[in-house]
Amino acid sequence: MSDTNIDNRQSESSIKQKTARTIKWNTIDRFSSQVLYAVTGVVLANVLSKEDFGLVGAILVFQAFATLFVDSGFGAALLQKKSPTDKDYSTVFWFNLIVSIVVYALLWVSAPFIADIFQGDQRLIPLSRVMFLCFVINGLAIVQTNRLMKAMNVKMIALSNLVGLTISGAVGIWMALTGWGPWALVWQSIILASVKTIWLWSIGRWVPRYGFHMDSMRQIYRVGLGVFSSSFLNTVFLNIYSFIIGAYYNLAALGNYTQADKWSKMGSASISQILTASFVPLLSQYQDDGEKYRALIGKINRFTSFILFPFMCWLIVMAEPVFHLMFGTKWDTAIPLFQILLLRGIFTVLTSLYNNYILSLGHARSLVVVEFVKDALTLIAIVSTIAMQSVEALVWGQMIAGAATYLFILCLASRNTGYSKSRFLIDMAPYALLTVLTMIAMWSLSLVITNDILLLLSQLTVGAIVYYAVLRVTGSTILMEAQSYITSHFRKK
């Protein structure tokens, strides 16, 4: 065997090990984060009012845009670039810092106008001026985070999230219990951003160079601009529902929607984050090898489906006992919204995954096309449902628009990657069909079991057993690989 072949095998083995470690720590990160979010969220949702959540939800609409402008797509451009230099990282850092200061100043001045939009509630002025500090603090950590992600070293990112969520959650709960109202949510966000940023700077061992390098900016501008344009449109239409509900209904209705949206996104956002952090750096390494690239796409499709369908669909079936155990009956009006948004989340994750395929090849302009199509479909959905005067109707329109967007990006991803549409669908089909089977079995239990705890445990047990048994009998490669990795990991310990 030639030295070249040996080196290639060693390189591929090293990449597989890095990918496995990255997936492991991303999973640990997301799981621990969601547990901490859930614990904190349950306490806050039981103590604070729907209006308190509505106030902060109104602020988050504007903060989402501020965060977008601070990053401007250059963080994703650094991840996509094969070998970013120290000059590239430094240039993006100084850009982020300057933009964050300018945007914060504009929003500080605009605080009274924000209050006027949402029924003139003057509490929004001081709340927003403090809350907007989050995007400035988070902006300082963008490059530190991207450097660790590029090196596929997400352990420190996971630890920063764990420490930040623990401290901020404790402070938020204490403030809620002692009567601080919506300020508990604001200071929880500020402390989380501060702890994470301080942690990443402490362990990052990177300091930006002085100066702004136009040659670096030009190199990452093309991809960065495409990602920013796509993200801007995406942010507009992700937040347009919060804006409409808060401005034209009331803050209590917005609180309902905010809760449903937050809890549904804990699943979809976690899966998207794991896939992006784990696979985009890996995909970019194979962007010049079409055969290996398409083989990797197939594996990622199957791995995503293996996790995505049971996770999201089981939550749809278990929504009522889950909400009752967490909140009693206080948030029952949010349950139907939660279920619809979970269904939408499936299409959101798949759309994000296919976006990553396109991005890893450097075709960022195609992402703008996807956003234009998605936004046009969303506008059609809003126009078609807003006259119904129902938040639930608006959310159903959102879900249908998400499904239509998925069909469009399926065609676009197939054309860009050379991976046929039928192969995309075949990769997903076994896991989707099996999940439907488990959902039927789980739903049937709700006809005979009325105790929420017993129902939830029974549904989860039956779903897991049926899903695992069928995959085991049919010899699922993904299941075998997952088992092999877990077994070998514990043996090493």
URKA-V767864 format. One record per residue. N is the residue number from 1. RES is the residue in one letter. PSI is psi as a letter, one per 30 degrees, with the letter a starting at -180 (none if undefined). Layout:
BEGIN
n=N res=RES psi=PSI
n=N res=RES psi=PSI
END
This chain:
BEGIN
n=1 res=M psi=k
n=2 res=S psi=l
n=3 res=D psi=e
n=4 res=T psi=e
n=5 res=N psi=e
n=6 res=I psi=e
n=7 res=D psi=e
n=8 res=N psi=e
n=9 res=R psi=e
n=10 res=Q psi=e
n=11 res=S psi=e
n=12 res=E psi=e
n=13 res=S psi=e
n=14 res=S psi=e
n=15 res=I psi=e
n=16 res=K psi=e
n=17 res=Q psi=e
n=18 res=K psi=e
n=19 res=T psi=e
n=20 res=A psi=e
n=21 res=R psi=e
n=22 res=T psi=e
n=23 res=I psi=e
n=24 res=K psi=e
n=25 res=W psi=e
n=26 res=N psi=e
n=27 res=T psi=e
n=28 res=I psi=e
n=29 res=D psi=e
n=30 res=R psi=e
n=31 res=F psi=e
n=32 res=S psi=e
n=33 res=S psi=e
n=34 res=Q psi=e
n=35 res=V psi=e
n=36 res=L psi=e
n=37 res=Y psi=e
n=38 res=A psi=e
n=39 res=V psi=e
n=40 res=T psi=e
n=41 res=G psi=e
n=42 res=V psi=e
n=43 res=V psi=e
n=44 res=L psi=e
n=45 res=A psi=f
n=46 res=N psi=f
n=47 res=V psi=e
n=48 res=L psi=l
n=49 res=S psi=l
n=50 res=K psi=e
n=51 res=E psi=e
n=52 res=D psi=e
n=53 res=F psi=e
n=54 res=G psi=e
n=55 res=L psi=e
n=56 res=V psi=e
n=57 res=G psi=e
n=58 res=A psi=e
n=59 res=I psi=e
n=60 res=L psi=f
n=61 res=V psi=e
n=62 res=F psi=e
n=63 res=Q psi=e
n=64 res=A psi=e
n=65 res=F psi=e
n=66 res=A psi=e
n=67 res=T psi=e
n=68 res=L psi=e
n=69 res=F psi=e
n=70 res=V psi=e
n=71 res=D psi=e
n=72 res=S psi=g
n=73 res=G psi=f
n=74 res=F psi=f
n=75 res=G psi=e
n=76 res=A psi=e
n=77 res=A psi=e
n=78 res=L psi=e
n=79 res=L psi=e
n=80 res=Q psi=e
n=81 res=K psi=k
n=82 res=K psi=e
n=83 res=S psi=i
n=84 res=P psi=k
n=85 res=T psi=l
n=86 res=D psi=e
n=87 res=K psi=e
n=88 res=D psi=e
n=89 res=Y psi=e
n=90 res=S psi=e
n=91 res=T psi=e
n=92 res=V psi=e
n=93 res=F psi=e
n=94 res=W psi=e
n=95 res=F psi=e
n=96 res=N psi=e
n=97 res=L psi=e
n=98 res=I psi=e
n=99 res=V psi=e
n=100 res=S psi=e
n=101 res=I psi=e
n=102 res=V psi=e
n=103 res=V psi=e
n=104 res=Y psi=e
n=105 res=A psi=e
n=106 res=L psi=e
n=107 res=L psi=e
n=108 res=W psi=e
n=109 res=V psi=e
n=110 res=S psi=f
n=111 res=A psi=e
n=112 res=P psi=e
n=113 res=F psi=e
n=114 res=I psi=e
n=115 res=A psi=e
n=116 res=D psi=e
n=117 res=I psi=e
n=118 res=F psi=i
n=119 res=Q psi=g
n=120 res=G psi=g
n=121 res=D psi=j
n=122 res=Q psi=f
n=123 res=R psi=f
n=124 res=L psi=f
n=125 res=I psi=e
n=126 res=P psi=e
n=127 res=L psi=e
n=128 res=S psi=e
n=129 res=R psi=e
n=130 res=V psi=e
n=131 res=M psi=e
n=132 res=F psi=f
n=133 res=L psi=f
n=134 res=C psi=e
n=135 res=F psi=f
n=136 res=V psi=e
n=137 res=I psi=e
n=138 res=N psi=e
n=139 res=G psi=e
n=140 res=L psi=f
n=141 res=A psi=g
n=142 res=I psi=e
n=143 res=V psi=e
n=144 res=Q psi=e
n=145 res=T psi=e
n=146 res=N psi=e
n=147 res=R psi=e
n=148 res=L psi=e
n=149 res=M psi=e
n=150 res=K psi=e
n=151 res=A psi=g
n=152 res=M psi=h
n=153 res=N psi=i
n=154 res=V psi=g
n=155 res=K psi=e
n=156 res=M psi=e
n=157 res=I psi=e
n=158 res=A psi=e
n=159 res=L psi=e
n=160 res=S psi=e
n=161 res=N psi=e
n=162 res=L psi=e
n=163 res=V psi=e
n=164 res=G psi=e
n=165 res=L psi=e
n=166 res=T psi=e
n=167 res=I psi=e
n=168 res=S psi=e
n=169 res=G psi=e
n=170 res=A psi=e
n=171 res=V psi=e
n=172 res=G psi=e
n=173 res=I psi=e
n=174 res=W psi=e
n=175 res=M psi=e
n=176 res=A psi=e
n=177 res=L psi=f
n=178 res=T psi=g
n=179 res=G psi=g
n=180 res=W psi=f
n=181 res=G psi=b
n=182 res=P psi=f
n=183 res=W psi=f
n=184 res=A psi=e
n=185 res=L psi=e
n=186 res=V psi=e
n=187 res=W psi=f
n=188 res=Q psi=e
n=189 res=S psi=e
n=190 res=I psi=e
n=191 res=I psi=e
n=192 res=L psi=e
n=193 res=A psi=e
n=194 res=S psi=e
n=195 res=V psi=e
n=196 res=K psi=e
n=197 res=T psi=e
n=198 res=I psi=e
n=199 res=W psi=e
n=200 res=L psi=e
n=201 res=W psi=e
n=202 res=S psi=e
n=203 res=I psi=f
n=204 res=G psi=f
n=205 res=R psi=h
n=206 res=W psi=k
n=207 res=V psi=k
n=208 res=P psi=k
n=209 res=R psi=l
n=210 res=Y psi=k
n=211 res=G psi=l
n=212 res=F psi=k
n=213 res=H psi=j
n=214 res=M psi=e
n=215 res=D psi=e
n=216 res=S psi=e
n=217 res=M psi=e
n=218 res=R psi=e
n=219 res=Q psi=e
n=220 res=I psi=f
n=221 res=Y psi=e
n=222 res=R psi=e
n=223 res=V psi=e
n=224 res=G psi=e
n=225 res=L psi=e
n=226 res=G psi=e
n=227 res=V psi=e
n=228 res=F psi=e
n=229 res=S psi=e
n=230 res=S psi=e
n=231 res=S psi=e
n=232 res=F psi=e
n=233 res=L psi=e
n=234 res=N psi=e
n=235 res=T psi=e
n=236 res=V psi=e
n=237 res=F psi=f
n=238 res=L psi=e
n=239 res=N psi=f
n=240 res=I psi=e
n=241 res=Y psi=e
n=242 res=S psi=e
n=243 res=F psi=e
n=244 res=I psi=e
n=245 res=I psi=e
n=246 res=G psi=e
n=247 res=A psi=e
n=248 res=Y psi=f
n=249 res=Y psi=c
n=250 res=N psi=l
n=251 res=L psi=f
n=252 res=A psi=e
n=253 res=A psi=e
n=254 res=L psi=e
n=255 res=G psi=e
n=256 res=N psi=e
n=257 res=Y psi=e
n=258 res=T psi=e
n=259 res=Q psi=e
n=260 res=A psi=e
n=261 res=D psi=e
n=262 res=K psi=e
n=263 res=W psi=e
n=264 res=S psi=e
n=265 res=K psi=f
n=266 res=M psi=e
n=267 res=G psi=e
n=268 res=S psi=e
n=269 res=A psi=e
n=270 res=S psi=e
n=271 res=I psi=e
n=272 res=S psi=e
n=273 res=Q psi=e
n=274 res=I psi=e
n=275 res=L psi=e
n=276 res=T psi=e
n=277 res=A psi=e
n=278 res=S psi=e
n=279 res=F psi=f
n=280 res=V psi=e
n=281 res=P psi=e
n=282 res=L psi=e
n=283 res=L psi=e
n=284 res=S psi=f
n=285 res=Q psi=f
n=286 res=Y psi=g
n=287 res=Q psi=f
n=288 res=D psi=g
n=289 res=D psi=j
n=290 res=G psi=e
n=291 res=E psi=e
n=292 res=K psi=e
n=293 res=Y psi=e
n=294 res=R psi=e
n=295 res=A psi=e
n=296 res=L psi=e
n=297 res=I psi=e
n=298 res=G psi=e
n=299 res=K psi=e
n=300 res=I psi=e
n=301 res=N psi=e
n=302 res=R psi=e
n=303 res=F psi=e
n=304 res=T psi=e
n=305 res=S psi=e
n=306 res=F psi=e
n=307 res=I psi=e
n=308 res=L psi=e
n=309 res=F psi=e
n=310 res=P psi=e
n=311 res=F psi=e
n=312 res=M psi=e
n=313 res=C psi=e
n=314 res=W psi=e
n=315 res=L psi=e
n=316 res=I psi=e
n=317 res=V psi=e
n=318 res=M psi=g
n=319 res=A psi=e
n=320 res=E psi=e
n=321 res=P psi=e
n=322 res=V psi=e
n=323 res=F psi=e
n=324 res=H psi=e
n=325 res=L psi=e
n=326 res=M psi=e
n=327 res=F psi=g
n=328 res=G psi=b
n=329 res=T psi=g
n=330 res=K psi=e
n=331 res=W psi=g
n=332 res=D psi=e
n=333 res=T psi=f
n=334 res=A psi=f
n=335 res=I psi=e
n=336 res=P psi=e
n=337 res=L psi=e
n=338 res=F psi=e
n=339 res=Q psi=e
n=340 res=I psi=e
n=341 res=L psi=f
n=342 res=L psi=e
n=343 res=L psi=e
n=344 res=R psi=e
n=345 res=G psi=e
n=346 res=I psi=e
n=347 res=F psi=e
n=348 res=T psi=e
n=349 res=V psi=e
n=350 res=L psi=e
n=351 res=T psi=e
n=352 res=S psi=e
n=353 res=L psi=e
n=354 res=Y psi=e
n=355 res=N psi=e
n=356 res=N psi=e
n=357 res=Y psi=e
n=358 res=I psi=e
n=359 res=L psi=e
n=360 res=S psi=f
n=361 res=L psi=f
n=362 res=G psi=g
n=363 res=H psi=h
n=364 res=A psi=f
n=365 res=R psi=f
n=366 res=S psi=f
n=367 res=L psi=e
n=368 res=V psi=e
n=369 res=V psi=e
n=370 res=V psi=e
n=371 res=E psi=e
n=372 res=F psi=e
n=373 res=V psi=e
n=374 res=K psi=e
n=375 res=D psi=e
n=376 res=A psi=e
n=377 res=L psi=e
n=378 res=T psi=e
n=379 res=L psi=e
n=380 res=I psi=e
n=381 res=A psi=e
n=382 res=I psi=e
n=383 res=V psi=e
n=384 res=S psi=f
n=385 res=T psi=f
n=386 res=I psi=e
n=387 res=A psi=f
n=388 res=M psi=f
n=389 res=Q psi=h
n=390 res=S psi=k
n=391 res=V psi=e
n=392 res=E psi=e
n=393 res=A psi=e
n=394 res=L psi=e
n=395 res=V psi=e
n=396 res=W psi=e
n=397 res=G psi=e
n=398 res=Q psi=e
n=399 res=M psi=e
n=400 res=I psi=e
n=401 res=A psi=e
n=402 res=G psi=e
n=403 res=A psi=e
n=404 res=A psi=e
n=405 res=T psi=e
n=406 res=Y psi=e
n=407 res=L psi=e
n=408 res=F psi=e
n=409 res=I psi=f
n=410 res=L psi=e
n=411 res=C psi=e
n=412 res=L psi=e
n=413 res=A psi=e
n=414 res=S psi=e
n=415 res=R psi=e
n=416 res=N psi=e
n=417 res=T psi=f
n=418 res=G psi=g
n=419 res=Y psi=j
n=420 res=S psi=l
n=421 res=K psi=e
n=422 res=S psi=e
n=423 res=R psi=e
n=424 res=F psi=e
n=425 res=L psi=e
n=426 res=I psi=e
n=427 res=D psi=e
n=428 res=M psi=e
n=429 res=A psi=e
n=430 res=P psi=e
n=431 res=Y psi=e
n=432 res=A psi=e
n=433 res=L psi=e
n=434 res=L psi=e
n=435 res=T psi=e
n=436 res=V psi=e
n=437 res=L psi=e
n=438 res=T psi=e
n=439 res=M psi=e
n=440 res=I psi=e
n=441 res=A psi=e
n=442 res=M psi=e
n=443 res=W psi=e
n=444 res=S psi=f
n=445 res=L psi=e
n=446 res=S psi=f
n=447 res=L psi=f
n=448 res=V psi=f
n=449 res=I psi=k
n=450 res=T psi=f
n=451 res=N psi=k
n=452 res=D psi=e
n=453 res=I psi=e
n=454 res=L psi=e
n=455 res=L psi=e
n=456 res=L psi=e
n=457 res=L psi=e
n=458 res=S psi=e
n=459 res=Q psi=e
n=460 res=L psi=e
n=461 res=T psi=e
n=462 res=V psi=e
n=463 res=G psi=e
n=464 res=A psi=e
n=465 res=I psi=e
n=466 res=V psi=e
n=467 res=Y psi=e
n=468 res=Y psi=e
n=469 res=A psi=e
n=470 res=V psi=e
n=471 res=L psi=e
n=472 res=R psi=e
n=473 res=V psi=e
n=474 res=T psi=f
n=475 res=G psi=h
n=476 res=S psi=k
n=477 res=T psi=e
n=478 res=I psi=e
n=479 res=L psi=e
n=480 res=M psi=e
n=481 res=E psi=e
n=482 res=A psi=e
n=483 res=Q psi=e
n=484 res=S psi=e
n=485 res=Y psi=e
n=486 res=I psi=e
n=487 res=T psi=e
n=488 res=S psi=e
n=489 res=H psi=e
n=490 res=F psi=e
n=491 res=R psi=e
n=492 res=K psi=e
n=493 res=K psi=none
END
